[in-house]
Amino acid sequence: MPSSSAGLSVNDEKKYIGILFFLFAVQIMSWVPRFPEVKANLGLSNGEFGTYLSLGSVGAVIAMLSSGHFVHKLGAKPVLIISTLTMCLSISTIVHLQSTPIFIIANMINGGSIAAFNIALNAQAFHAQDRAGELILSRQHGYWTMGAVATAIFSGFMVEFVGIALHINVLSVVVFFIILSIIKKLEPEMIKPSPEDDSDFGFKDLFTSFRVDYLVSAALVCGIMVEFATADWSAIYSKETIGVRGSLATIPYILTFSAMIVGRLGQHRITPYVSLQQQIKYGSVIGGVGFIGFILASSALVDHSKTAAYICTLIGFSIGGFFSAILSPTFFTAANKRSSQPSAVVVGQMGVTNAILTLIVKTVIAWTAQLTGSIAIAMIIPGLMLISVAFMSRAAKDL
């Protein structure tokens, strides 16, 4: 995809993209540590809340089918600006709601906004990666994880002093204007509209041009479910199963994403000595076994020692986070390399497949927790999925 000829230095482009990844996470993850409050406001069970939360994937699928083509045809800037606005508005609306139907609609809009922003930003990151001539996507995703940790710490502090609505509304306004300012700085190297004449690209072409890389898609969804399960369930598990108070319930989430920062930012130091394929093959097994083992241990210990159970919870989620950290950026890079289509289209099509599979898996996890009465048992599912990535590590063979 073309960019402006005036240009920024590649280091400046990487810096601004990293800041956008950071702010992206700060915004979309700001309400995650406060899920117990959202769930209580809506008066939902674990199964109901998990299911309705997963319906955000419906909005994501719709956005992913089209956003890659919009970035290719219109450029990254309008997609980033519009998705930033709808993302901030939808999250600000959600935290006020007590109506389940309105929550479902707002969550779908939020899911679509997140997907569109994610596609445009990752396409811009691939542009910078091509300019830099090195794999930088893992580090850029590391900045996203730093934002997730920062907002989790802030949210954990706010939960004791400020209501969720005031917290999220003020944060959304601040983040919105900062993101706009960074987009302005990045504009000289922003992906521009494609010069190719594709004005006759129609609705049906969204489907006829759709391609699925089955190996990479399966590896991606299996590799990211520990991360998603941690975001969705760690605070609820810590509060309802282990019995810790509000601010301590966010610590497993914070430690998990801190471990992911270390994994993502440190990957380039390990790769010269251990290939990506080997890192994935052995790391996924260690991470999956550790995740399952320590979470089950925490559930077994809670009636004997809440402290020991809480420590096992922290270790289990952290191990899963560290050893799954590189999987998402690695498989997105693999998909882009294996495809001849524009990077924004590749990210969008990968996202569609991933969103559909994620919706199914998240729903299964939610109702496993509901029907068994045990979130720990439900966490076996993402743990086993992480282990299975070892059998799909060849997807990263040529990176």
Residue pairs with C-beta under 8 A, 6 or more apart in sequence:
1 71
1 72
1 123
1 127
1 191
1 192
1 194
1 342
1 343
1 344
2 191
2 192
2 194
2 195
3 127
3 188
3 189
3 190
3 191
3 192
4 187
4 188
4 189
4 190
4 192
6 188
7 188
7 189
8 16
8 186
8 188
8 189
10 128
10 131
10 132
12 189
13 127
13 128
13 131
13 186
13 189
14 128
14 132
14 136
14 140
16 182
16 185
16 186
17 121
17 124
17 125
17 128
17 140
17 186
18 139
18 140
18 143
19 143
19 182
20 80
20 121
20 124
20 179
20 182
20 183
20 186
21 121
21 125
21 140
21 141
21 143
21 144
21 147
22 143
22 144
22 146
22 147
22 150
23 147
23 175
23 178
23 179
23 182
24 117
24 118
24 121
24 144
24 147
24 179
25 143
25 144
25 145
25 146
25 147
25 148
25 150
25 151
26 147
26 148
26 150
26 151
26 171
26 175
27 87
27 88
27 91
27 151
27 171
27 172
27 175
27 179
28 87
28 91
28 110
28 114
29 147
29 148
29 151
29 152
29 231
30 91
30 151
30 154
30 155
30 167
30 168
30 171
30 172
31 38
31 91
31 94
31 95
31 155
31 164
31 168
32 152
32 155
32 231
32 232
32 235
32 253
33 151
33 152
33 155
33 156
33 159
33 235
33 249
33 250
33 253
34 95
34 155
34 159
34 164
34 167
34 235
35 49
35 53
35 232
35 235
35 236
36 235
36 236
36 239
36 240
36 246
36 249
37 159
37 164
38 49
38 94
38 95
38 164
39 46
39 49
39 236
41 97
41 98
42 49
42 52
42 97
42 98
42 99
42 100
42 103
43 98
44 52
44 100
45 370
46 236
46 366
46 369
46 370
46 375
47 366
47 367
47 369
47 370
47 371
48 100
48 370
49 366
50 232
50 233
50 362
50 363
50 365
50 366
50 367
50 369
50 370
51 363
51 366
51 367
52 100
52 103
52 104
52 107
53 107
53 232
53 362
53 366
54 358
54 359
54 362
54 363
54 366
55 104
55 107
55 108
55 111
55 359
56 107
56 108
56 110
56 111
56 114
57 111
57 355
57 356
57 358
57 359
57 362
58 108
58 111
58 359
59 107
59 108
59 109
59 110
59 111
59 112
59 113
59 115
60 111
60 112
60 114
60 115
60 351
60 355
61 115
61 352
61 355
61 356
61 359
62 112
63 83
63 111
63 112
63 113
63 115
63 116
63 119
64 115
64 116
64 119
64 348
64 349
64 351
64 352
64 355
65 206
65 207
65 210
65 348
65 352
66 206
66 348
67 79
67 83
67 115
67 116
67 119
67 120
67 344
67 348
68 119
68 123
68 342
68 344
68 345
68 346
68 347
68 348
68 349
69 201
69 205
69 206
69 344
69 345
69 348
70 78
70 79
70 116
71 79
71 119
71 120
71 123
71 191
71 342
71 344
71 348
72 194
72 198
72 342
72 344
72 345
73 193
73 194
73 198
73 201
74 193
75 190
75 191
75 192
75 193
76 120
76 121
76 123
76 124
76 190
76 191
76 344
77 183
77 187
77 190
79 116
79 117
79 119
79 120
80 117
80 120
80 121
80 179
80 183
81 180
81 183
82 116
83 113
83 114
83 116
83 117
83 120
84 113
84 117
84 176
84 179
84 180
84 183
85 176
86 109
86 110
86 112
86 113
87 110
87 113
87 114
87 117
88 172
88 173
88 175
88 176
89 172
90 106
90 107
90 109
90 110
90 113
91 110
91 168
91 172
92 168
92 169
92 172
93 106
94 103
94 106
94 107
94 110
95 164
95 165
95 167
95 168
95 169
96 165
97 103
97 106
111 355
115 348
115 351
115 355
118 347
118 351
119 344
119 347
119 348
119 351
120 191
120 344
122 137
122 332
122 343
122 344
122 347
123 191
123 342
123 343
123 344
123 347
124 186
124 190
124 191
125 136
125 137
125 140
126 137
126 336
126 343
126 347
127 189
127 191
127 343
128 136
128 140
128 189
129 135
129 136
129 137
129 333
134 268
135 268
135 271
135 333
135 399
137 329
137 330
137 332
137 333
138 264
138 265
138 267
138 268
138 326
138 329
138 330
139 264
139 265
139 267
139 268
140 329
141 264
141 328
141 329
142 260
142 261
142 263
142 264
142 265
142 325
145 257
145 260
145 261
145 264
145 325
146 261
148 231
148 257
149 254
149 257
149 258
149 261
151 171
152 250
152 253
152 254
152 257
153 250
153 254
155 167
155 250
156 246
156 247
156 250
156 251
156 254
157 247
158 167
159 246
159 247
159 250
160 246
160 247
183 190
191 344
194 342
209 341
209 345
210 349
210 352
211 339
211 341
211 349
212 349
212 353
213 335
213 338
213 339
213 350
215 392
215 394
215 395
216 331
216 334
216 335
216 338
216 350
216 395
217 335
217 350
217 353
217 354
217 357
218 392
219 327
219 331
219 389
219 392
219 393
219 395
220 327
220 328
220 331
220 332
220 335
220 350
220 354
221 353
221 354
221 357
221 358
221 361
221 385
222 385
222 386
222 388
222 389
222 392
223 284
223 324
223 327
223 328
223 331
223 385
223 386
223 389
224 324
224 327
224 328
224 354
224 358
225 358
225 361
225 365
225 381
225 382
225 385
225 386
226 287
226 288
226 291
226 320
226 321
226 324
226 382
226 383
226 385
226 386
227 256
227 260
227 321
227 324
227 328
228 358
228 362
228 382
229 365
229 378
229 379
229 381
229 382
230 252
230 253
230 256
230 257
230 317
230 320
230 321
231 253
232 362
232 365
233 365
233 369
233 375
233 378
233 379
234 249
234 252
234 253
234 256
234 313
234 317
235 249
235 250
235 252
235 253
236 249
236 375
237 252
237 313
237 375
237 376
237 379
238 244
238 248
238 249
238 250
238 251
238 252
238 310
238 313
239 245
239 246
239 249
240 375
241 298
241 299
241 302
241 374
241 375
241 376
242 298
242 302
242 306
242 309
242 310
242 313
243 302
243 306
244 306
244 310
248 310
251 314
252 313
252 314
252 317
252 318
253 317
255 314
255 317
255 318
255 321
256 317
256 318
256 320
256 321
257 321
258 318
258 321
259 318
259 319
259 321
259 322
259 325
260 321
260 322
260 324
260 325
261 325
262 322
262 325
263 321
263 322
263 323
263 324
263 325
263 326
264 325
264 326
264 329
267 279
267 325
267 326
270 279
271 279
276 326
276 330
276 396
276 399
277 393
277 394
277 396
277 397
277 399
278 393
279 326
280 326
280 327
280 330
280 389
280 390
280 393
280 396
281 390
281 393
282 390
283 323
283 324
283 326
284 323
284 324
284 327
284 386
284 387
284 388
284 389
284 390
284 393
285 387
285 390
286 319
286 323
287 319
287 320
287 322
287 323
287 324
287 386
288 320
288 323
288 383
288 384
288 385
288 386
288 387
288 388
288 389
289 383
289 387
290 315
290 316
290 319
290 320
290 323
291 316
291 317
291 319
291 320
291 379
291 382
291 383
291 386
292 316
292 379
292 380
292 383
292 384
293 316
294 312
294 313
294 315
294 316
294 319
295 312
295 313
295 316
295 317
295 376
295 379
295 383
296 376
296 380
297 309
297 312
297 316
298 308
298 309
298 310
298 311
298 312
298 313
298 316
298 376
299 309
299 374
299 376
299 377
301 308
301 309
301 312
302 309
320 382
320 383
320 386
323 386
324 386
327 389
330 396
330 399
331 395
331 396
332 347
332 350
333 399
334 395
334 396
334 398
334 399
335 346
335 347
335 350
336 343
336 346
336 347
337 398
337 399
339 346
341 349
361 381
361 382
361 385
364 381
365 378
365 379
365 381
365 382
366 378
368 377
368 378
368 381
369 375
369 377
369 378
372 378
